[in-house]
Amino acid sequence: MDLGATIKKIRQQKGIKQNSLAEQSGITQTYLSQIESNQKEPNISILRTISEKLGMPLPILFFLSLDIEDVKPEKQIAYNHLAPSIKAMISEFFTNTSVK
């Protein structure tokens, strides 16, 4: 699971500066940087706050963070087929700022 990279990617897609997200989340920019580089593992409360500020439900944030290693070997073929399109659809739904 690459939670830090997922947080960083969503933040960047939404055009949110690191210092701004850190301030909104009540943490330092240094701590957010460490989270995004997977040097620190935040507690669930901080993750919930970050996900709220990103406009992304926490379970969706976790799902987008999944890697092939997180999936049981017998399910990896299905994961490889399904995950890219599902992740793209979910990302588009939660990061698209225009209303259609």
VOPA-69215 format. One record per residue (C-alpha): x, y, z. Coordinates in steps of 0.02 Angstrom, whole numbers, padded with zeros to 5 digits, always signed. Layout:
KELUM | X | Y | Z
...
END
This chain:
KELUM | +00000 | +00000 | +00000
KELUM | +00070 | +00167 | -00051
KELUM | -00037 | +00286 | +00048
KELUM | +00087 | +00429 | +00048
KELUM | +00106 | +00434 | -00142
KELUM | -00083 | +00425 | -00160
KELUM | -00108 | +00574 | -00045
KELUM | +00024 | +00672 | -00141
KELUM | -00052 | +00627 | -00310
KELUM | -00227 | +00679 | -00258
KELUM | -00164 | +00839 | -00178
KELUM | -00071 | +00884 | -00337
KELUM | -00218 | +00839 | -00450
KELUM | -00326 | +00957 | -00350
KELUM | -00195 | +01094 | -00358
KELUM | -00173 | +01103 | -00170
KELUM | -00003 | +01158 | -00106
KELUM | +00079 | +01048 | +00025
KELUM | +00089 | +01188 | +00153
KELUM | -00095 | +01228 | +00128
KELUM | -00153 | +01048 | +00155
KELUM | -00040 | +01031 | +00306
KELUM | -00110 | +01190 | +00384
KELUM | -00291 | +01138 | +00348
KELUM | -00255 | +00967 | +00424
KELUM | -00176 | +01038 | +00582
KELUM | -00004 | +00964 | +00549
KELUM | +00162 | +01035 | +00495
KELUM | +00219 | +01038 | +00315
KELUM | +00369 | +00932 | +00367
KELUM | +00255 | +00798 | +00439
KELUM | +00146 | +00798 | +00282
KELUM | +00303 | +00783 | +00175
KELUM | +00357 | +00633 | +00279
KELUM | +00184 | +00555 | +00259
KELUM | +00189 | +00582 | +00070
KELUM | +00361 | +00502 | +00058
KELUM | +00306 | +00356 | +00170
KELUM | +00433 | +00400 | +00304
KELUM | +00295 | +00422 | +00434
KELUM | +00134 | +00326 | +00461
KELUM | -00001 | +00442 | +00525
KELUM | -00136 | +00385 | +00644
KELUM | -00313 | +00357 | +00580
KELUM | -00372 | +00525 | +00648
KELUM | -00243 | +00621 | +00545
KELUM | -00282 | +00515 | +00391
KELUM | -00467 | +00552 | +00413
KELUM | -00432 | +00738 | +00422
KELUM | -00318 | +00734 | +00270
KELUM | -00447 | +00636 | +00170
KELUM | -00584 | +00759 | +00219
KELUM | -00478 | +00907 | +00165
KELUM | -00443 | +00819 | -00001
KELUM | -00629 | +00786 | -00024
KELUM | -00594 | +00600 | -00032
KELUM | -00680 | +00471 | +00079
KELUM | -00552 | +00378 | +00182
KELUM | -00601 | +00204 | +00116
KELUM | -00577 | +00268 | -00062
KELUM | -00407 | +00338 | -00015
KELUM | -00359 | +00166 | +00052
KELUM | -00423 | +00079 | -00105
KELUM | -00326 | +00195 | -00220
KELUM | -00170 | +00157 | -00117
KELUM | -00177 | -00031 | -00146
KELUM | -00032 | -00116 | -00235
KELUM | -00027 | -00289 | -00312
KELUM | +00067 | -00350 | -00157
KELUM | -00086 | -00309 | -00051
KELUM | -00192 | -00433 | -00148
KELUM | -00196 | -00621 | -00117
KELUM | -00097 | -00714 | -00251
KELUM | -00250 | -00804 | -00315
KELUM | -00338 | -00636 | -00343
KELUM | -00193 | -00543 | -00424
KELUM | -00240 | -00582 | -00604
KELUM | -00414 | -00511 | -00578
KELUM | -00340 | -00363 | -00485
KELUM | -00223 | -00326 | -00630
KELUM | -00369 | -00326 | -00752
KELUM | -00492 | -00227 | -00648
KELUM | -00393 | -00108 | -00538
KELUM | -00329 | +00014 | -00671
KELUM | -00502 | +00053 | -00740
KELUM | -00586 | +00056 | -00569
KELUM | -00451 | +00169 | -00496
KELUM | -00461 | +00285 | -00647
KELUM | -00650 | +00297 | -00632
KELUM | -00643 | +00330 | -00444
KELUM | -00505 | +00458 | -00464
KELUM | -00602 | +00549 | -00600
KELUM | -00759 | +00550 | -00492
KELUM | -00673 | +00621 | -00338
KELUM | -00545 | +00737 | -00419
KELUM | -00649 | +00811 | -00559
KELUM | -00697 | +00985 | -00504
KELUM | -00814 | +01025 | -00649
KELUM | -00998 | +00983 | -00638
KELUM | -01075 | +00902 | -00792
END
